[in-house]
Amino acid sequence: MTKGEELELIERVNVFFNVDVRSRSRRRRIVDVRHALSSVMRELGYKLEYIGTITNRDHCSVINSCKMANQLCETDRDFKILHDSMRALVNDFHKAFNIRAANTESRGRASFAKLYSLLLRRTSTFITHKELLTWLDAAKITQVEYKNLSRTSDEPVELTDYQ
């Protein structure tokens, strides 16, 4: 990744999760996002020093973040959702900028739009309608498709429901 792409990735993570991953804060929400970002980037094959540079940490902290992320994924459902959302965000970033990571396995993962709708539904993220429309436009889905994705049942929503 180039320096501009690094900054763009950090900016997207900061905006999406409403935190600053480069800060020295120890607040739980910021630390969880940092753990998830470190773990996902490590899964994609990035070096520890490089991840540390992006997150403003040293490689030992990145090792600890990856270990903590693995433990939290196994025990904390909310962190697992956050981790999956981070994975989708980073993967979509790689696709958007045509970046090939060192470990580019294609796994059967849920789409970014599906994970984002789950994140909105299950967390207390405050997002304006304008921001929602921006994210939907970036994900290339319509409002009706989004409402279908965010439903808990498998039945599609009829178009008459939103007119």
C-alpha positions as CSV (number, residue, x, y, z in Angstrom):
1,M,0.0,0.0,0.0
2,T,1.1,3.5,-0.7
3,K,1.1,6.2,2.0
4,G,-2.0,7.8,0.5
5,E,-3.8,4.4,0.6
6,E,-2.7,3.8,4.2
7,L,-4.2,7.2,5.2
8,E,-7.4,6.4,3.3
9,L,-7.8,3.1,5.0
10,I,-7.3,4.7,8.5
11,E,-9.7,7.4,7.6
12,R,-12.4,4.9,6.5
13,V,-11.9,2.9,9.7
14,N,-12.1,6.0,11.8
15,V,-15.3,7.2,10.1
16,F,-17.0,3.8,10.0
17,F,-16.4,3.0,13.6
18,N,-16.4,6.6,14.9
19,V,-13.0,6.3,16.6
20,D,-9.4,7.3,16.1
21,V,-7.3,4.1,15.9
22,R,-4.0,6.0,15.9
23,S,-4.7,7.6,19.3
24,R,-3.1,6.5,22.5
25,S,-6.4,6.1,24.2
26,R,-7.2,3.0,26.2
27,R,-11.0,3.3,25.9
28,R,-12.5,-0.1,25.3
29,R,-14.2,0.8,22.0
30,I,-11.1,2.3,20.5
31,V,-9.0,-0.7,21.8
32,D,-11.4,-3.2,20.3
33,V,-11.4,-1.5,16.9
34,R,-7.6,-1.4,17.0
35,H,-7.4,-5.1,17.9
36,A,-9.8,-6.0,15.1
37,L,-7.8,-3.9,12.5
38,S,-4.5,-5.4,13.6
39,S,-5.9,-9.0,13.5
40,V,-7.5,-8.5,10.0
41,M,-4.4,-7.0,8.5
42,R,-2.3,-9.8,10.0
43,E,-4.7,-12.4,8.5
44,L,-4.2,-10.7,5.1
45,G,-0.4,-11.2,5.4
46,Y,0.9,-7.8,6.4
47,K,4.0,-7.6,8.5
48,L,3.8,-6.7,12.2
49,E,6.0,-3.6,11.8
50,Y,3.8,-2.3,9.0
51,I,0.6,-2.8,11.0
52,G,2.3,-1.1,13.9
53,T,3.2,1.9,11.7
54,I,-0.4,2.2,10.5
55,T,-1.8,2.0,14.0
56,N,0.9,4.1,15.7
57,R,2.1,1.1,17.8
58,D,5.2,-1.2,17.9
59,H,5.2,-4.7,16.7
60,C,4.9,-6.2,20.2
61,S,1.6,-4.4,20.7
62,V,0.4,-5.7,17.3
63,I,1.2,-9.3,18.4
64,N,-0.7,-8.7,21.6
65,S,-3.6,-7.2,19.6
66,C,-3.8,-10.2,17.4
67,K,-3.8,-12.6,20.3
68,M,-6.5,-10.6,22.1
69,A,-8.6,-10.4,19.0
70,N,-8.5,-14.2,18.6
71,Q,-9.5,-14.7,22.2
72,L,-12.3,-12.1,22.0
73,C,-13.7,-13.6,18.8
74,E,-14.1,-16.9,20.6
75,T,-15.8,-15.4,23.7
76,D,-17.5,-12.1,22.8
77,R,-20.3,-12.1,20.3
78,D,-20.2,-8.3,19.9
79,F,-16.5,-8.3,19.2
80,K,-17.0,-11.0,16.6
81,I,-19.5,-8.8,14.8
82,L,-17.0,-5.9,15.0
83,H,-14.2,-8.2,13.7
84,D,-16.3,-9.4,10.8
85,S,-17.3,-5.8,9.9
86,M,-13.6,-4.8,10.0
87,R,-12.7,-7.7,7.7
88,A,-15.4,-6.7,5.3
89,L,-14.3,-3.1,5.4
90,V,-10.6,-3.9,4.8
91,N,-11.5,-6.4,2.0
92,D,-13.7,-3.9,0.3
93,F,-10.9,-1.3,0.6
94,H,-8.5,-3.7,-1.1
95,K,-11.0,-4.3,-3.9
96,A,-11.7,-0.6,-4.4
97,F,-8.0,0.3,-4.7
98,N,-7.1,-3.0,-6.5
99,I,-4.7,-4.0,-3.7
100,R,-3.5,-7.5,-3.5
101,A,-2.5,-8.5,0.0
102,A,0.1,-11.2,0.7
103,N,-2.6,-13.6,1.7
104,T,-5.5,-13.3,-0.8
105,E,-7.7,-16.2,-0.1
106,S,-11.3,-15.9,-1.2
107,R,-13.5,-17.1,1.5
108,G,-17.3,-17.3,1.5
109,R,-17.9,-14.2,3.6
110,A,-21.0,-12.0,3.9
111,S,-21.0,-8.8,1.9
112,F,-20.0,-5.5,3.3
113,A,-23.6,-4.3,3.0
114,K,-24.9,-7.2,5.1
115,L,-22.3,-6.8,7.8
116,Y,-22.9,-3.0,7.9
117,S,-26.7,-3.5,8.3
118,L,-26.1,-6.0,11.1
119,L,-23.7,-3.5,12.8
120,L,-26.2,-0.7,12.6
121,R,-29.0,-2.9,13.9
122,R,-27.0,-4.4,16.8
123,T,-25.0,-1.5,18.1
124,S,-25.8,2.0,19.4
125,T,-24.1,3.6,16.4
126,F,-25.6,7.0,15.7
127,I,-25.7,7.7,12.0
128,T,-27.6,10.3,10.1
129,H,-29.8,9.5,7.1
130,K,-27.3,11.3,4.8
131,E,-24.4,9.2,6.1
132,L,-26.5,6.0,5.6
133,L,-27.2,7.0,2.0
134,T,-23.5,7.7,1.4
135,W,-22.6,4.2,2.7
136,L,-25.4,2.6,0.6
137,D,-24.1,4.4,-2.5
138,A,-20.5,3.3,-1.8
139,A,-21.8,-0.3,-1.3
140,K,-23.8,0.0,-4.6
141,I,-27.1,-1.1,-3.1
142,T,-30.5,0.6,-3.1
143,Q,-32.5,1.5,0.0
144,V,-35.0,-1.3,-0.6
145,E,-32.1,-3.8,-0.9
146,Y,-30.7,-2.4,2.4
147,K,-34.0,-2.8,4.2
148,N,-34.2,-6.4,2.9
149,L,-30.7,-7.0,4.2
150,S,-31.3,-5.6,7.6
151,R,-34.5,-7.7,8.2
152,T,-34.2,-10.7,10.5
153,S,-36.5,-12.9,8.6
154,D,-35.6,-14.4,5.2
155,E,-38.8,-13.0,3.6
156,P,-38.2,-10.2,1.1
157,V,-39.8,-6.8,1.8
158,E,-42.5,-5.8,-0.7
159,L,-41.9,-2.6,-2.5
160,T,-45.3,-1.3,-1.3
161,D,-44.0,-1.3,2.3
162,Y,-41.8,1.8,1.6
163,Q,-44.0,3.9,-0.7
